[in-house]
């Protein structure tokens, strides 16, 4: 009882000393509450649709709806079935409003901390804001929809989908079922157990923790296939999730890792179209927690 009282007093003191954190905590709680409520309502709508289609005896539609339900329940990916267009639209509108409110709260807090010269408190909030915007800005790819190639093995893990190279193979890839054309950004939250997180698009490839030199970033141009090595830009900490963003504009591309730019170059990428792939190599295991594709404005040039 005494310990609980001490914790309550400490919390009250923290609240008085840092009202910015209190405001952020309230906004975060409101966002999480809305997200949970909207997800539950959408799952209920999916269940109703499955029940309705089951009565018609349409096996393929029922199986597709069940897969979409699993994607929503396990990964938070909204269904794309036309039978769910109305509830999905309601869900997306509610989530857009909830994200906007949370985005504004985080932005206010970041500015307040910067003005108060407390950048150490602003940085984690900026990371949270970047993740929020990445998630809301494009199409989240259901990890179970990824297609393994070259013998790649996919296993559900505690932190996400585990991508493993088959025994004796140098590499394997998981590709999207859809094709994409620039300008867009690939956002992957991923980890490696040692070496080789590899992203692929067109004729190009990005390699972090290259097996021959972890500190060297390996870049293959998506249009020309030309390979470059960049000193001291390729290392990521093993067994930790990292936010990897590969922007491919019409005229440039750039790579960011955990919000920090690692590389950029000019190029002509406007005519490209293809699947996006991710994978390990040379015995490594990549854990993929999320993958999303965010459209970039066509008029926006690479930064």
Buried (B, 14 or more C-beta within 10 A) or exposed (E): EEEEEEEEEEEEEEEEEBEBBBBBEEBBEBBEEBBEEBBEBBBEBBEEBBEBBBEEEEEEBBEBBBBBBBBBEEBBBBBEBEBBEEBBEBBBEBBEEBBEBBBEBBEBBBEBBBEEEEEEBBBEBBEBBBBBBBBBBBBBBBBBBBEBBBBBBBEEBEBBBBBBBEEEBEBBBBBBEEEBBBBBBBBBBBBBBBBBBBBBBBBBBBBBBBBEEBEBBBBBBBBEEEEEBBEEBBBBEBEEBBBBBBBBBBBBBBBBBBEEEBBBBEBBBBEBEBBBBBBBBBBBBBBBBBBBBBBBEEEEEBE
